[in-house]
Amino acid sequence: MKPGNNFLRRSGAAFSGVAGRHSPTLPLVMPALTLPTDRAASFPTMISTAANPNDLIQSSGTAELIANAVESSIIVEAPVANVYRQWLHVEDYPRFMRAIKSVRKLDPNHFAVEGKVDGQQFNAILEILLRVPERRVAWRLLHDYLTTGVVGFVSLSRVRTEINVKMMSSYGAGLSECVRTYLQEFKSLIEQK
Protein backbone atom coordinates (compact mmCIF):
# COMPACT_ATOMS: atom_id res chain seq x y z
CA MET A 1 0.00 0.00 0.00
CA LYS A 2 1.28 3.48 -0.86
CA PRO A 3 1.95 5.89 2.07
CA GLY A 4 -0.79 8.28 0.90
CA ASN A 5 -3.44 5.56 1.15
CA ASN A 6 -3.06 5.41 4.95
CA PHE A 7 -4.98 8.70 5.19
CA LEU A 8 -7.95 7.19 3.39
CA ARG A 9 -7.98 4.15 5.68
CA ARG A 10 -7.58 6.21 8.91
CA SER A 11 -10.16 8.82 7.96
CA GLY A 12 -12.80 6.36 6.82
CA ALA A 13 -12.99 7.98 3.39
CA ALA A 14 -14.87 5.91 0.85
CA PHE A 15 -14.91 5.73 -2.91
CA SER A 16 -18.05 6.58 -4.82
CA GLY A 17 -18.74 6.61 -8.53
CA VAL A 18 -19.77 9.69 -10.52
CA ALA A 19 -20.50 9.38 -14.24
CA GLY A 20 -18.67 6.05 -14.42
CA ARG A 21 -15.54 7.34 -12.73
CA HIS A 22 -14.33 6.69 -9.18
CA SER A 23 -13.13 9.43 -6.89
CA PRO A 24 -12.44 9.71 -3.17
CA THR A 25 -15.17 11.17 -1.00
CA LEU A 26 -13.56 12.85 2.01
CA PRO A 27 -15.19 12.95 5.46
CA LEU A 28 -16.93 16.17 6.47
CA VAL A 29 -14.38 16.99 9.20
CA MET A 30 -10.68 16.47 8.61
CA PRO A 31 -8.53 17.47 11.60
CA ALA A 32 -5.51 18.37 9.44
CA LEU A 33 -7.61 21.05 7.68
CA THR A 34 -9.35 22.46 10.75
CA LEU A 35 -6.31 23.34 12.84
CA PRO A 36 -5.78 27.09 13.34
CA THR A 37 -3.42 28.43 10.71
CA ASP A 38 -2.10 31.85 9.86
CA ARG A 39 -2.85 32.01 6.12
CA ALA A 40 -3.32 28.48 4.74
CA ALA A 41 -4.11 24.92 5.75
CA SER A 42 -1.29 22.44 6.29
CA PHE A 43 -1.15 19.11 4.46
CA PRO A 44 1.66 17.21 6.24
CA THR A 45 0.77 13.73 4.96
CA MET A 46 -0.32 14.63 1.46
CA ILE A 47 1.44 12.85 -1.39
CA SER A 48 0.58 14.06 -4.85
CA THR A 49 1.48 12.74 -8.26
CA ALA A 50 -0.74 15.22 -10.10
CA ALA A 51 0.56 16.95 -13.18
CA ASN A 52 1.42 20.63 -13.15
CA PRO A 53 -1.16 22.99 -14.66
CA ASN A 54 -0.90 23.22 -18.45
CA ASP A 55 0.89 19.84 -18.63
CA LEU A 56 -0.66 16.93 -20.48
CA ILE A 57 -2.89 14.75 -18.33
CA GLN A 58 -3.66 11.18 -19.33
CA SER A 59 -7.43 10.67 -19.37
CA SER A 60 -9.17 7.35 -18.90
CA GLY A 61 -9.93 7.38 -22.64
CA THR A 62 -7.52 7.39 -25.53
CA ALA A 63 -7.05 11.15 -25.83
CA GLU A 64 -4.77 13.29 -23.70
CA LEU A 65 -6.23 16.27 -21.88
CA ILE A 66 -4.57 19.66 -21.45
CA ALA A 67 -5.23 21.39 -18.13
CA ASN A 68 -5.59 25.16 -18.31
CA ALA A 69 -4.87 27.18 -15.18
CA VAL A 70 -6.14 30.68 -14.60
CA GLU A 71 -5.97 33.32 -11.88
CA SER A 72 -8.23 36.35 -11.67
CA SER A 73 -9.17 38.95 -9.04
CA ILE A 74 -11.81 41.59 -8.49
CA ILE A 75 -12.61 44.11 -5.76
CA VAL A 76 -16.21 44.35 -4.60
CA GLU A 77 -17.92 46.96 -2.45
CA ALA A 78 -19.21 44.64 0.27
CA PRO A 79 -17.99 43.33 3.65
CA VAL A 80 -15.97 40.09 3.53
CA ALA A 81 -18.55 38.23 5.66
CA ASN A 82 -21.31 38.99 3.12
CA VAL A 83 -19.10 38.10 0.15
CA TYR A 84 -18.02 34.77 1.69
CA ARG A 85 -21.60 33.86 2.67
CA GLN A 86 -22.91 34.69 -0.83
CA TRP A 87 -20.15 32.65 -2.52
CA LEU A 88 -21.09 29.62 -0.39
CA HIS A 89 -24.74 29.93 -1.46
CA VAL A 90 -24.13 27.54 -4.34
CA GLU A 91 -27.81 27.51 -5.35
CA ASP A 92 -27.28 31.11 -6.60
CA TYR A 93 -24.47 30.17 -9.02
CA PRO A 94 -26.80 30.26 -12.06
CA ARG A 95 -27.34 33.97 -11.29
CA PHE A 96 -23.69 34.79 -12.12
CA MET A 97 -22.28 31.72 -13.89
CA ARG A 98 -24.05 31.46 -17.25
CA ALA A 99 -22.91 27.90 -17.96
CA ILE A 100 -24.70 26.62 -14.84
CA LYS A 101 -28.45 26.26 -15.35
CA SER A 102 -29.52 24.66 -12.05
CA VAL A 103 -28.09 23.54 -8.72
CA ARG A 104 -29.58 21.12 -6.19
CA LYS A 105 -28.09 20.64 -2.72
CA LEU A 106 -27.35 16.99 -1.88
CA ASP A 107 -25.67 17.53 1.50
CA PRO A 108 -23.64 20.38 3.06
CA ASN A 109 -20.64 19.75 0.76
CA HIS A 110 -22.14 18.25 -2.42
CA PHE A 111 -24.37 19.80 -5.07
CA ALA A 112 -25.87 18.36 -8.27
CA VAL A 113 -25.15 20.82 -11.09
CA GLU A 114 -26.75 20.95 -14.52
CA GLY A 115 -25.39 23.20 -17.21
CA LYS A 116 -24.64 23.85 -20.83
CA VAL A 117 -21.26 24.64 -22.40
CA ASP A 118 -20.78 25.16 -26.13
CA GLY A 119 -24.27 23.82 -26.77
CA GLN A 120 -23.67 20.58 -24.87
CA GLN A 121 -25.57 19.69 -21.70
CA PHE A 122 -23.62 18.41 -18.71
CA ASN A 123 -24.42 16.99 -15.28
CA ALA A 124 -21.84 17.09 -12.51
CA ILE A 125 -21.32 17.03 -8.78
CA LEU A 126 -19.76 20.13 -7.21
CA GLU A 127 -17.87 19.20 -4.06
CA ILE A 128 -16.73 21.76 -1.47
CA LEU A 129 -13.36 20.47 -0.21
CA LEU A 130 -12.31 23.22 2.21
CA ARG A 131 -13.94 26.16 3.98
CA VAL A 132 -11.91 28.68 5.95
CA PRO A 133 -14.53 31.21 7.12
CA GLU A 134 -14.23 34.59 5.42
CA ARG A 135 -10.89 33.56 3.84
CA ARG A 136 -11.00 30.61 1.44
CA VAL A 137 -13.16 28.02 -0.32
CA ALA A 138 -11.72 25.09 -2.29
CA TRP A 139 -13.87 22.98 -4.59
CA ARG A 140 -13.88 20.55 -7.46
CA LEU A 141 -16.38 19.58 -10.12
CA LEU A 142 -16.78 15.83 -10.63
CA HIS A 143 -17.62 15.09 -14.27
CA ASP A 144 -15.86 14.17 -17.52
CA TYR A 145 -13.44 17.11 -17.29
CA LEU A 146 -11.01 17.82 -14.48
CA THR A 147 -12.10 21.12 -12.90
CA THR A 148 -10.93 22.41 -9.54
CA GLY A 149 -10.48 25.79 -7.88
CA VAL A 150 -9.78 27.92 -4.85
CA VAL A 151 -11.46 31.23 -4.06
CA GLY A 152 -9.74 33.56 -1.59
CA PHE A 153 -11.32 36.52 0.18
CA VAL A 154 -9.28 39.48 1.52
CA SER A 155 -10.91 42.21 3.57
CA LEU A 156 -9.60 45.58 2.34
CA SER A 157 -11.84 47.64 4.64
CA ARG A 158 -15.14 47.30 6.46
CA VAL A 159 -16.99 47.51 3.14
CA ARG A 160 -14.47 46.36 0.49
CA THR A 161 -13.31 42.83 -0.31
CA GLU A 162 -10.87 41.43 -2.84
CA ILE A 163 -11.85 38.09 -4.39
CA ASN A 164 -9.04 35.96 -5.84
CA VAL A 165 -9.90 32.92 -7.99
CA LYS A 166 -7.42 30.22 -8.99
CA MET A 167 -8.90 27.58 -11.22
CA MET A 168 -7.72 24.66 -13.31
CA SER A 169 -9.77 22.82 -15.91
CA SER A 170 -9.17 20.37 -18.70
CA TYR A 171 -12.29 21.63 -20.49
CA GLY A 172 -10.47 23.77 -23.04
CA ALA A 173 -9.92 27.31 -24.24
CA GLY A 174 -11.80 30.34 -22.98
CA LEU A 175 -11.42 29.59 -19.26
CA SER A 176 -9.75 32.93 -18.50
CA GLU A 177 -12.52 34.96 -20.11
CA CYS A 178 -15.21 32.87 -18.37
CA VAL A 179 -13.68 33.43 -14.93
CA ARG A 180 -13.41 37.20 -15.52
CA THR A 181 -17.04 37.33 -16.68
CA TYR A 182 -18.25 35.29 -13.70
CA LEU A 183 -16.40 37.60 -11.30
CA GLN A 184 -17.94 40.69 -12.95
CA GLU A 185 -21.41 39.12 -12.67
CA PHE A 186 -20.77 38.18 -9.02
CA LYS A 187 -19.67 41.77 -8.32
CA SER A 188 -22.98 43.05 -9.76
CA LEU A 189 -24.93 40.52 -7.70
CA ILE A 190 -23.23 41.22 -4.35
CA GLU A 191 -23.23 45.02 -4.78
CA GLN A 192 -27.00 45.04 -5.49
CA LYS A 193 -27.69 43.64 -2.01
N, C-alpha and C positions, 0 to 999 in steps of 0.2 A: 504494500500500500504506500502511496506517495505521502510525504509529510503533510501536504496541504489537505489531504482527505481526513486527517484527524479532526479538524475543525468541524466538518460535516457530521462525523460520528458523535463528537462531544455535544454539539449544539442541538442534535435531534433534527437537523435539516433533512428534508425529504426531497425526492425528485418528482416533478409532475410534468405531464406533457402539455404542450401548447402547439397547436397546428402541426402535430406530427413530430415535433422536436422535443427534446428533454432538456430541462434547465433546473438548476437548484432553486428551491424555495426556502428562503432564510427565515428563521424564527422572528417573531415580532420584536423581541428584545434581545439585543446582543451586547453583553457587558463591555466588550472591547470598543464599541461605538458610543456607549453612553457615559464613559468616564469624562470628568471635566477636562477640557482642553483649552488652550489659549486661542488657537485660530483654526485648527483642523483636527479631525479624528485620527487616532493612531491605529495602524494595522500591523502589529508586531508579528503575527503568524501567517500573514498573507503571502502566498507564493503565486506568481502570475507568469503565464507563458503567452499572454496576449501580445498580438502584434502592435507595433507603434501605429498611431494614426497615419493615414495616407499610405501605409504599406499594404501589400496584397494580403488578403485573408482567404484561406481555403474554405469554401462553403461545403455543405454536405452534398451538393450536386456536382456537376462536372465543371462549372464555370468558377473562375476566381472572382472575388468581390474586392472592390477598392473602398476603403473606409475614408470618408472625408471628415475632417475635424474643423470646427469653426468656433470662434470666440466673438462675442458681441456684448456691448454694454449700453445702458440707457439710464438717464436720471429722471426720476418721476417726482412730482410734487405731492408726496403723501408720506405719512410716518411709516417707519420700517415695520411696525407691528401690523398695520393694515395691509401693506404690500405682501408680507409673508403669508398672512392669513388668506388673502385673495388668491395668491399663487397656489396654495394648498387646496383651494376649492376647485378640484379637478373637473367637477360637473360643469363649470363655467368655461372650460377650454374652448368649446365651439364658438364662444363669443369673441375670441381673439386669435384663434388658430383656425384658419379657413379650411385646412385639410381634414380637420376633425369635425364630424357631423353629429355624433352623439357619444355620451359617456354614461356608463352605469356603474355605480359603486358595488363591488363584490364584497369587500371587507375594508378595514381601515387603510390597507396598503396596496390593494389591487382594484383595478378599474377595467371594465370591458369597454374598449374604444372601437367605434366604427368611423370610417373616413373614406376619403376619395382623393387619390393623387394621380395626376396625369390621366384622368378619366377612368382609373381602375379603382374599384372598391377594395377596401381592406378591413379586416377584423384583427384586433390585437389586444393584448393585456398590458396595461401600463402598471408598472410596479414601482412603488416608492421604496427606495433602498435605505435612505438616511434622511433624518430630519434633525437639524440643529436649530432650535427656535430662533427666529428672527435673524438667522445667519446663512443657512445653507439647506438645500434640498437636492438629493441625488436620486435619479430614477433611471429606468430602462423600459423599453418597449419590446415586448416579446411577440415577434411575428417573423415573417420570412427575411426581413432585413435587420441587421444589427443596428440598433439605435440606443444610445445612452447619453446621459447628460447630467450636469451639475449646475444649479442656479444659486448664486451667492447674492446676499443682500447686505449693503453697507449703509448705515445711517450717516447721512451727511449733516443733518440738523434735525430738529424736532419734526419738521415737515418735508424733508427731502431725503430720498433714498436712491442709491445707485444699485442697479440690478446688473449682475454679470452672468452671462450664460456661456458655458462651455459644452459643446455637443459634438458627438461623433455618430456618423451614420454611414452605412454601406448602401443607402438608397441610390445616391447618384448626385448629379450636378444640381446647382440651385439651392443648396442647403444654406449658404451664407445669406442670400437674399431673403429666404423664408424666415430665418431667425430674426433678421432685422425688421421685417414686416410684422412678425408676431410681437416683438418688443414694442413697436410703435402702437399696435392695436391694444396691447396690454396697458400702455401708458394712457391712452385715451380712456380705456375702461376704468382704471383706478382713479384717474383725476376727475372723472365725472361724479364719483361718489362723495 
